[in-house]
Amino acid sequence: LCYPRLWSACCPRSATMADFTVRTRKFLRNAVAGRRQMVVDVIHPGSATVSKEDIKKSLCDMYNGNDKLVFLFGFRTKFGGG
């Protein structure tokens, strides 16, 4: 499961590109389905919404995955601070 949300205080891995940051949390390895599932937080202050292709590329770099096997869904936008 990949649910981009606002940044969480505890996150095991993060990757920073030019204008956005991707952080993962609630990582679990689903052995039955043969996949890794996680919640993804995307932080992009002062810039427009980040494309799914950029997020996918960043996740593949972080976890050494194949970009054709990464599926992103369940996007929610958190606007404002606090």
N, C-alpha and C positions, 0 to 999 in steps of 0.2 A: 504494500500500500504506500502510495506516495501522496502525502497531503502537505503541500506547502503552507506553512503558517509563519507567524511572526517569530522572531528569534527567541530561543529558550536559553536559560542560563546554563544548563548542562547539555553539552552536545559533544559527542565523542570525536567527530571528524568535521572538518570544514575546508572548503576550497574557495579561493578568492579569484575572480576574474577581474577585468578592467573596471566594471561599474556595478557589479553585484556580488553577493556572497551566498554560497549554498552551504547549509549546515544540515546534518542528519541527526535524528534521534529515534528512539524506540526501534532500534535495529533488531531484527530477528531473522534467523535462517530457517526457512520452511523446507524441511527435508522431504516431506511427502510430495510437495509440488516441485521441489528442486529449484527454489528461488530464494532470493534475499528480499525482505520487505522492510520498509522504513518510512518514517515521516520526514519530509524534507521541508526545511525552512529556507525561504529565499528572501534575502534582504537587498533592496535596491533603492536606497534613499536618494532623492533628487533626480531620479530617472524614470522612464516609462516602464511598463510591464516587460519583464524579461520573457523572451520566446522560449517555448518548450524545447526547441532544438539546442539552445544554449545551455539550458538546465541539464538536458540529457547528456550533452558533451562533457559538462563539468562532472556529473555523476560517473560517467564512464572513466574519466581520468582518475577519480578518487578511488574507485573500487575495481579498476582493471576489467571493466565489462565491455561487451559488444553493444554498440549503439543501436543495432537492429533488434536487440533483445530487451531493451529498457522501455517500460511503459509508464507514462506519467498520467495521472488522473486525479480528480477530486480537488481541483484548485479552489481555494477560498482566499478572498482578499480581506486583509485587515488594514483599515485605514486609520490614520491618526496615531497618537502616542498614548502611553499609559495603560 
